[in-house]
């Protein structure tokens, strides 16, 4: 899909159609994280820090409980 930026005051805006917004679960209230690799823009819903912390804790617990077994399986 090729898009053009739209003039919005002194800025430019990218209009994203409703089906795409629904597909990725974004609405007008969603905080977005914008990153770049120097050439491309990546726009994604901002990560919830509580959810990220909970995931890291679960990962650490899984590694603590099953790390040795998984290491043996990988070898």
Secondary structure, 3 states (H helix, E strand, C coil): CCCCCEEECCEEECCCCHHHHHHHCCCCCCCEEEEECCCCEEEEECCCHHHHHHHHHHHHHHHHHHHHHHHHHHC
